[in-house]
């Protein structure tokens, strides 16, 4: 959830968590912080363009339809990438 020009938006991106390698953690510069490596179903460039924070929230399972229903109920603009 974020705000764009005064309106709430929800950025929704289906994908899956994958097992990372130790060298990936070392390359990022913060090998001790919690990390998750993702394979996104959508367009990576569109995902990055729509990030509104350095943090993301992940959930298990594909709840895209449920999240879209919540957006409709709360008058929140969904951004699906």
Legacy VTK file of the C-alpha trace (Angstrom):
# vtk DataFile Version 3.0
C-alpha trace
ASCII
DATASET POLYDATA
POINTS 81 float
0.000 0.000 0.000
1.166 3.498 -0.789
-0.181 6.859 -1.878
0.126 8.359 -5.329
-1.101 11.938 -5.771
-3.200 11.646 -2.616
-4.880 8.326 -3.498
-4.111 4.940 -2.013
-2.723 2.284 -4.337
-1.843 -1.371 -3.829
1.024 -2.819 -5.835
0.313 -6.497 -6.571
2.881 -8.749 -8.237
2.463 -12.530 -8.363
5.589 -14.655 -8.248
7.418 -17.184 -6.143
10.194 -17.190 -3.579
13.257 -19.110 -4.705
16.265 -20.390 -2.814
19.147 -17.966 -3.101
22.869 -18.597 -3.118
25.353 -17.328 -0.529
27.211 -15.258 -3.137
23.986 -13.362 -3.893
23.836 -12.300 -0.245
27.473 -11.218 -0.309
26.978 -9.226 -3.540
24.127 -7.203 -2.035
26.419 -5.953 0.741
24.175 -6.983 3.639
24.640 -10.758 4.026
23.177 -10.911 7.547
19.885 -9.110 6.879
16.764 -11.136 6.123
16.411 -11.585 2.400
14.064 -13.273 -0.021
14.849 -13.973 -3.629
11.912 -13.820 -5.985
11.002 -14.916 -9.467
8.225 -12.582 -10.569
5.518 -13.618 -12.998
5.208 -10.124 -14.451
7.469 -7.548 -16.043
10.456 -6.766 -13.803
10.836 -3.235 -15.210
7.168 -2.476 -14.475
7.617 -3.884 -10.965
10.593 -1.614 -10.271
8.845 1.427 -11.784
5.922 0.937 -9.393
7.885 0.380 -6.175
6.930 2.995 -3.599
9.255 1.855 -0.810
12.409 -0.152 -0.236
10.286 -2.696 1.634
7.763 -5.166 0.277
5.258 -7.489 1.953
5.084 -11.061 0.778
2.299 -13.588 1.289
2.045 -17.299 0.547
-0.204 -18.365 -2.278
-1.695 -16.472 -5.186
-4.195 -14.097 -3.595
-4.345 -11.684 -6.524
-8.124 -12.018 -6.957
-8.708 -11.543 -3.222
-6.467 -8.474 -3.120
-8.274 -7.004 -6.125
-11.594 -7.535 -4.299
-10.208 -5.733 -1.222
-9.059 -2.858 -3.431
-12.545 -2.617 -4.898
-14.175 -2.582 -1.459
-11.788 0.057 -0.086
-11.624 2.227 -3.228
-7.895 1.564 -3.555
-6.308 1.589 -7.015
-4.628 -1.756 -7.757
-1.376 -1.729 -9.705
-0.772 -5.247 -11.007
2.637 -5.864 -12.570
LINES 1 82
81 0 1 2 3 4 5 6 7 8 9 10 11 12 13 14 15 16 17 18 19 20 21 22 23 24 25 26 27 28 29 30 31 32 33 34 35 36 37 38 39 40 41 42 43 44 45 46 47 48 49 50 51 52 53 54 55 56 57 58 59 60 61 62 63 64 65 66 67 68 69 70 71 72 73 74 75 76 77 78 79 80
